């Protein structure tokens, strides 16, 4: 019986990877965490196989049939893709729709800020944060553009799972690069614009999600340091 020929489409850049794929892989990592030294090598081998399965869209069974040398090449290509450090991508195309990053962050609303803060540091909810940061472009003139008003829409949030990963990571790093300037200006601006009871509502919301602004900054710092690469690959022993 002839062996089945396996054809792989290996992503060479972050733009070739969808957000949902990375979310799926991060969930696998979370489910397989261990402090047991004896289990780590076995788990790392499993994670490498899941990496190829998810990002190359093949079955785990087919992954096990890939020739060893080719398997190592695939891991190397994927690892190189995650060494990218994309700058902010302001516009991208999603299902033939021109999507634009919030043009003027200092005009952000309370609702937008809360929804970004709640979801940007959690990979499972990242598509919800992206649905705030990127919206359909409704007017453009040369380099200038405006986007649709923000409105919570679960269908749109789900569609954002198909956005390219380089766009996601570029916006995350951009947000962190703004650092304390952004995260101090927004609450101060909101304090000037909102009633006392509204500020209390915001404070309560932040407390429910951790320790508010400081925790948000810490989470973004951690993500900026780790989001650009996958866990270390372990070469398969020959």
N, C-alpha and C positions, 0 to 999 in steps of 0.2 A: 504493500500500500504506500503510495507516494505521500510524503510529508506535506502538510498544508503550507502554502506560501503565505507569509505574513507581510503585509504592506503597512508601513507606519508613516504617518504625517507628523513629523517631530517639530514642535514649535521652536523657532530659532530666536524669537524676540518676545518680549512681554506683550506686544500688540497681537501676537498670535494666540494668546491665552485669554480665556473668558473669566470674568469675575467668579461665576458659579463653579468653575473648575477649581479655582484656588480655594474658595470656601469649602468645597467638598474635601480637598486634600487637607486643609487645616483641621477639619473635623476628624479626619482619620488620625492625624497626629495627636489631637487632644484625647481621643479614645484609647490611644496606645502609649500613653506616658507611663514610664516606670523608673524606679530608682534602683532596681535590681540589676547589678552589673552583669550577671549571667544572662539576663534576658535582653539586654540592650542590643547586642549584635544581631540577634534573631529578629528583633523588632525593626532595627535599621534596615535589614535585608527586606523585610516585609514592606516597609515604608517606601523603599526604592522601587519595588515592584508596583505598588499602588501609584507612585508618581508617574510611571510610564503608562499604566492603565488609564489614569484620569486625564493626563495631559496629551496623550497620543490617541485617545479614544479607541482602545482595544480591550479585549477581555483579559482578566488576570490569567486565565488559562493560556491564552496566546502569548502573554508576556513571558511565561515560563518556558516557552518554546523558542524564544529568540536566541540565536547563537551568542555565546558569552561575549565575544569581542564586539559584536554589534550592540549588545545591551549596554556595555561600558561606554560605547560611543554616544548612545542616546542619553545616558545620564550626564555625560560631559557637556553635550549640547544644551541640555536643560539647565544645568548649573551655570553655564555661561550666560544664558538668557537672563537669569536672575541676578547677574552682576550689573545689569543696566541701572543707571540712575537718571531716570527721565525728568526733564524740567516740566513745569506746569503745562499741560495740554489744555488749552482753553476751549477748543472746539473739536468735536468728533462726530462721526456719523453712526447712528444707531437705528437699524432697520429703516434706512433711507430718510431718517429724520436728523436734521442738523441740531446737535445738542451743544449748548454753551455753558461755560462756567459762570457763576455769579459775577457780573461785570464790576460791581462796586460793593465790596464787602462792608464798607462802613454804613451802607444803607440796609444792612440785614435786619430782619424783623425778629421779634421775640420768638415767634413760632419756628422760624427757620433756625435760629440759634439753638433752641432747646432740642429740636430734632437732630441737628448735627451733633451736638454734644452727647446725646443719648446713644448714638449709633456708630460714630466714627471710630471708636476704640474697640469695637466688637465685630470680628470678621463675619459672624453669622448674620449680623444686621447691617453690614457694610452697604448693601444695595439700597437700604433706606436712606442712609446718609448721602449716597451718590444722587438719589432722586431729589435731594434738596440742593446740592451743589451744582448739578447739571440739569438744565431744563431746555425744552425746545426753543430755538431762536425764532423770535417773531418779527424781528426787524434787523437789518444789517446794512451798513454803508462803509465800504472799505474795511478798516480794522475795527470799526465800532459796531456794536450790536446790543440788542436787548433780548431778554428771555421772558418766557411766560411767567405770570404770577405763581407763587408757590401755593399748592393745594395738595393735601395728603391724598394719595391715590394708590391703593394697593396694587392695582394692575400695572401702573407705571413702575412702581417699586420692583415688581417681579421682572419686568422687562429690562431693568437696569442690570440684572444678573448677567446679561449677554454683552455688557460693555467690555472693552479691552482692558486688560490688567494694567497696562502702562498708564492709561488715563487715571485709573483708581489710585495707583501708587504716586503718580505725579501730584495729584491733588492733596493726598495725605501729607506728603513731604512739604508741599507748599504751605499747608496750614501750620505745620510745626515750625517751618522756617520763619513764619510771622512772629512766633514765640509770644513773649509776654506782651508785646505791643498790641497785638490783636486781642488777646485774651484779657487784657486789662481795659482796653478802650471800649470793647463791646459792653461789658457789664456797667461801666461808667456812663456810657451813652444811654443804655436802657434805664439806668437809675434816674437820669434826667427826664426821660420820656414817659415813664410809667408811674402809675399811682402806687402808693405804699402797699396796698393789698396785692397788686400784681407782682411787685418785687418779692413779697413774702412767698407767693406761689412759686416763683422761679427758684428762690432759695430752697424751698422745700423739695422741689423737683431735683435740684442738684444734689442735695443731701441724700435723697433716696438712691442716687446713682453712684454714691461714693462720698468723696469729700469735696465735691464741687470743682471749682476752677483748678485748684492745685492738683487734684487727682487726674483731671483731664490732661493737664500739661504733662504729668508724669507718664500717663498712658501713651500719649502721642510721642514722647521722647523714646520710650521703649519700642514703639512701633516703627519709628523712623530708623532705629538702629538695626531692626531685625527684618523689616518687611521686604528689603531688597534682595534677600537671599533665602534659599530653602535650608533646612537643617543639613548639616554636613553629610555628604555622600560617603558611603563606605564601599570601597572596591570589593568586588566579589573575589573570594579566594579561588585561585586556580589549582 
